[in-house]
Amino acid sequence: MLTLMYITNSPSVAEIAQRYGVDWIFVDLETLGKEERQRDMNTVKSHHTVNDISAIKPILTTSKLLVRVNPIHDGSRAEIEDVISRGADIIMLPMWKTVQNVVDFLSFVGGRCKTLLLLETKEACEVLDDVLKIDGIDFIHIGLNDLHLSYNLSFMFEPLSNGLVDVLCNKIAQKGIPYGFGGIARIGEGLIPAEMLLIEHCRLNSSMAILSRSFCNTSIYSSINDIEDIFANNMKKLRDFEGVAMSLSAHDMAFNHNRIVECVKRVISEKL
């Protein structure tokens, strides 16, 4: 089954997500360069801090704590030290573009927790073969949003429809590193329906996904009970459909991929 991640800096929401089977609670410290990259996009701009790590870590008993730090910069060593000291189980490096970025990151972590590379730039794709020769990478997640921006594409899911994600997944799979891509909305929702994306995860042997903001946008709910209801109902629906997706034949999965290609074409045409 997919390892599911959910982004929050709220201990009460993190506890609910953990209770209903979210595997990794995701604290997001990335701010450097993000506003400029996603200026005109309806994306989440995080305002999490290292203090959120300290608040959430003690309540986690079954879920792991994932922390996204900033891209490699002059303060990376100190930032990573702080994140590790506060209890991160996994650290995610975003916006890396060179082999040296990855070498520096792994050196700063020093094997003290798990490492996850967020593959989301054209430059990273171009040096991926060399990066995969490095020991110490525990996970790789393909970030579709910034990746499509890096390639000047029109729609976030184009890397799925144009074959790029297939190429990346095949390379990572050959090295035996667990990988995933993108985010998933609730069953029955999403510009590319969540059901279709779950089948695509199975086709590509993906092992992780982020629950998107639309899965549970806590900013629009005033009651913690409403948030709990969303997780209680929708995590079960997602896991139930995931079981269905895993049982499909290779032919059915290929047919689903073709449907995704058509959906992407339709969304792009509606944007023009």
C-alpha positions as CSV (number, residue, x, y, z in Angstrom):
1,M,0.0,0.0,0.0
2,L,1.1,3.6,-0.6
3,T,2.9,5.5,2.1
4,L,0.6,8.5,2.5
5,M,1.9,12.0,3.6
6,Y,-0.2,14.9,4.9
7,I,1.1,18.4,5.4
8,T,0.2,20.1,8.7
9,N,1.7,22.0,11.5
10,S,-1.3,21.5,13.8
11,P,-0.8,18.9,16.5
12,S,-4.5,18.2,16.7
13,V,-4.8,17.7,13.0
14,A,-1.7,15.6,13.0
15,E,-3.1,13.3,15.7
16,I,-6.3,12.8,13.6
17,A,-4.3,12.1,10.4
18,Q,-2.2,9.6,12.3
19,R,-5.3,7.9,13.9
20,Y,-6.8,7.3,10.4
21,G,-3.7,5.8,8.8
22,V,-1.6,8.7,7.4
23,D,1.9,7.3,7.5
24,W,4.0,10.4,7.5
25,I,3.1,13.8,9.0
26,F,4.8,16.4,6.9
27,V,6.1,19.7,8.4
28,D,7.1,22.1,5.6
29,L,9.9,24.6,6.3
30,E,10.6,25.4,2.6
31,T,10.4,29.1,1.9
32,L,13.5,30.1,-0.1
33,G,12.6,30.8,-3.7
34,K,9.1,29.3,-3.5
35,E,7.1,32.5,-3.7
36,E,8.9,33.5,-6.9
37,R,8.5,30.1,-8.5
38,Q,4.8,29.8,-7.7
39,R,3.8,33.5,-7.7
40,D,0.6,33.2,-9.8
41,M,-0.4,29.7,-8.8
42,N,-3.0,28.5,-6.3
43,T,-0.6,26.5,-4.3
44,V,0.0,26.3,-0.6
45,K,2.8,28.6,0.7
46,S,3.8,27.1,4.1
47,H,4.4,29.2,7.2
48,H,5.6,26.3,9.3
49,T,8.6,26.7,11.7
50,V,11.0,24.4,13.5
51,N,8.9,24.9,16.6
52,D,6.2,23.0,14.9
53,I,8.5,20.0,14.8
54,S,8.9,20.1,18.6
55,A,5.1,20.4,19.0
56,I,4.1,17.5,16.7
57,K,6.9,15.0,17.4
58,P,5.7,14.0,20.9
59,I,2.2,13.0,19.7
60,L,3.4,10.7,17.0
61,T,3.3,7.0,18.0
62,T,2.6,5.2,14.7
63,S,3.3,7.9,12.0
64,K,6.7,9.2,11.1
65,L,7.7,12.8,11.1
66,L,8.8,14.1,7.6
67,V,10.3,17.6,7.5
68,R,11.0,19.5,4.2
69,V,13.9,21.8,4.7
70,N,15.0,24.6,2.4
71,P,17.1,24.0,-0.8
72,I,20.8,23.9,-0.2
73,H,22.0,27.3,1.0
74,D,24.6,28.8,3.3
75,G,22.5,27.9,6.3
76,S,21.7,24.4,5.4
77,R,24.0,22.6,7.8
78,A,22.6,24.6,10.8
79,E,19.0,24.1,9.6
80,I,19.4,20.4,9.2
81,E,21.1,20.1,12.6
82,D,18.2,21.9,14.2
83,V,15.6,19.7,12.4
84,I,17.4,16.5,13.5
85,S,17.8,17.6,17.1
86,R,14.0,18.2,17.3
87,G,13.2,14.7,16.2
88,A,12.7,14.5,12.4
89,D,12.5,10.9,11.2
90,I,12.9,11.8,7.5
91,I,14.3,15.0,5.9
92,M,13.2,16.0,2.4
93,L,15.5,18.1,0.2
94,P,13.7,20.2,-2.4
95,M,14.9,22.0,-5.5
96,W,18.3,20.3,-5.8
97,K,19.9,20.7,-9.2
98,T,23.4,19.2,-9.0
99,V,25.2,16.1,-7.7
100,Q,27.0,18.3,-5.2
101,N,23.7,19.5,-3.8
102,V,22.8,15.9,-3.0
103,V,26.3,15.1,-1.6
104,D,26.2,18.1,0.7
105,F,22.7,17.2,1.9
106,L,23.7,13.6,2.7
107,S,26.8,14.8,4.4
108,F,24.8,17.3,6.6
109,V,22.4,14.5,7.6
110,G,25.2,12.1,8.3
111,G,23.0,9.0,8.5
112,R,21.1,10.2,11.6
113,C,17.7,10.0,9.9
114,K,16.2,8.9,6.6
115,T,16.7,11.1,3.5
116,L,14.2,11.9,0.8
117,L,15.1,13.7,-2.4
118,L,12.3,15.8,-4.0
119,L,12.9,15.5,-7.7
120,E,11.3,18.6,-9.2
121,T,13.7,20.3,-11.6
122,K,14.8,19.8,-15.2
123,E,18.4,20.0,-14.0
124,A,17.8,17.3,-11.4
125,C,16.4,15.0,-14.1
126,E,19.4,15.6,-16.2
127,V,21.9,14.5,-13.5
128,L,19.7,11.8,-12.0
129,D,21.8,8.9,-13.4
130,D,24.8,10.3,-11.5
131,V,22.8,11.0,-8.4
132,L,21.6,7.4,-8.3
133,K,25.2,6.2,-8.0
134,I,25.4,7.9,-4.5
135,D,24.8,5.8,-1.4
136,G,22.6,7.0,1.4
137,I,19.4,8.0,-0.5
138,D,16.4,6.4,1.2
139,F,13.5,7.7,-0.8
140,I,12.8,9.9,-3.9
141,H,9.6,11.7,-4.6
142,I,8.8,13.3,-7.9
143,G,7.2,16.7,-7.4
144,L,4.9,17.3,-10.3
145,N,4.1,20.9,-9.6
146,D,7.5,22.4,-9.8
147,L,8.7,19.8,-12.3
148,H,6.1,21.0,-14.8
149,L,7.1,24.6,-14.2
150,S,10.7,23.7,-14.7
151,Y,9.9,22.3,-18.1
152,N,7.6,25.2,-19.0
153,L,4.6,22.9,-19.3
154,S,1.0,24.1,-19.0
155,F,-0.5,21.6,-16.5
156,M,0.9,19.9,-13.4
157,F,0.1,16.4,-14.7
158,E,1.7,16.7,-18.1
159,P,4.9,14.9,-16.8
160,L,2.6,11.9,-16.3
161,S,1.1,12.1,-19.8
162,N,4.2,12.8,-21.8
163,G,6.3,9.9,-20.4
164,L,8.7,11.8,-18.3
165,V,7.5,10.2,-15.0
166,D,7.8,6.8,-16.6
167,V,11.4,7.4,-17.5
168,L,12.2,8.7,-14.0
169,C,10.4,5.9,-12.2
170,N,12.2,3.3,-14.3
171,K,15.6,4.7,-13.5
172,I,14.9,4.9,-9.8
173,A,13.4,1.4,-9.7
174,Q,16.5,-0.1,-11.2
175,K,18.4,1.2,-8.1
176,G,15.9,-0.3,-5.7
177,I,15.1,3.1,-4.0
178,P,11.4,3.5,-3.0
179,Y,9.8,6.3,-4.9
180,G,6.5,8.1,-5.5
181,F,5.0,11.1,-7.2
182,G,2.5,13.9,-6.9
183,G,-0.5,14.3,-4.7
184,I,-3.9,12.7,-4.4
185,A,-7.3,14.3,-3.7
186,R,-10.4,12.5,-2.3
187,I,-11.9,9.6,-4.2
188,G,-14.2,11.1,-6.8
189,E,-12.4,14.5,-6.9
190,G,-9.5,16.1,-8.7
191,L,-8.9,17.5,-12.2
192,I,-7.4,14.1,-12.8
193,P,-9.7,11.9,-10.7
194,A,-8.0,10.4,-7.6
195,E,-9.1,6.9,-8.8
196,M,-7.1,7.3,-12.0
197,L,-4.1,8.5,-10.2
198,L,-4.2,5.6,-7.7
199,I,-4.2,3.2,-10.7
200,E,-1.3,5.1,-12.2
201,H,0.7,4.7,-8.9
202,C,0.1,0.9,-9.2
203,R,1.2,0.9,-12.9
204,L,4.4,2.7,-12.1
205,N,5.1,0.6,-8.9
206,S,5.0,3.9,-6.9
207,S,5.1,3.5,-3.1
208,M,4.3,7.0,-1.8
209,A,2.0,10.0,-2.4
210,I,1.1,13.2,-0.7
211,L,-2.6,13.8,0.3
212,S,-3.3,17.1,-1.5
213,R,-4.7,20.2,0.0
214,S,-8.1,19.3,-1.5
215,F,-8.1,16.1,0.4
216,C,-8.6,18.1,3.6
217,N,-8.2,21.8,3.4
218,T,-8.2,22.7,7.0
219,S,-8.4,26.4,6.3
220,I,-12.1,26.1,5.3
221,Y,-13.3,24.0,8.3
222,S,-13.9,25.6,11.7
223,S,-14.5,22.5,13.6
224,I,-12.0,19.8,14.5
225,N,-14.9,17.3,14.3
226,D,-15.4,18.2,10.7
227,I,-11.8,17.5,10.0
228,E,-12.0,14.2,11.8
229,D,-15.0,13.2,9.7
230,I,-13.1,13.9,6.5
231,F,-10.3,11.7,7.5
232,A,-12.5,8.9,8.9
233,N,-14.6,8.7,5.7
234,N,-12.1,9.5,3.0
235,M,-9.0,7.5,4.2
236,K,-11.2,4.4,4.1
237,K,-12.5,5.2,0.6
238,L,-9.0,5.8,-0.6
239,R,-7.6,2.6,0.9
240,D,-10.5,0.6,-0.4
241,F,-10.0,1.8,-3.9
242,E,-6.3,1.3,-3.6
243,G,-7.0,-2.4,-3.1
244,V,-9.1,-2.4,-6.2
245,A,-6.4,-0.7,-8.2
246,M,-3.8,-3.2,-7.1
247,S,-5.8,-6.1,-8.4
248,L,-6.1,-4.7,-12.0
249,S,-4.4,-6.3,-14.9
250,A,-1.5,-4.6,-16.8
251,H,-3.9,-4.1,-19.7
252,D,-6.4,-2.3,-17.5
253,M,-3.6,-0.1,-16.0
254,A,-2.4,0.8,-19.5
255,F,-6.0,1.7,-20.5
256,N,-6.2,3.9,-17.4
257,H,-2.9,5.6,-18.4
258,N,-4.4,6.4,-21.8
259,R,-7.4,8.0,-20.1
260,I,-5.0,10.2,-18.1
261,V,-3.4,11.3,-21.3
262,E,-6.8,12.3,-22.7
263,C,-7.7,14.1,-19.5
264,V,-4.5,16.1,-19.5
265,K,-5.1,17.1,-23.2
266,R,-8.6,18.2,-22.3
267,V,-7.5,20.3,-19.3
268,I,-4.8,22.0,-21.4
269,S,-7.2,22.7,-24.3
270,E,-9.6,24.4,-21.7
271,K,-6.7,26.6,-20.5
272,L,-6.0,27.9,-24.0
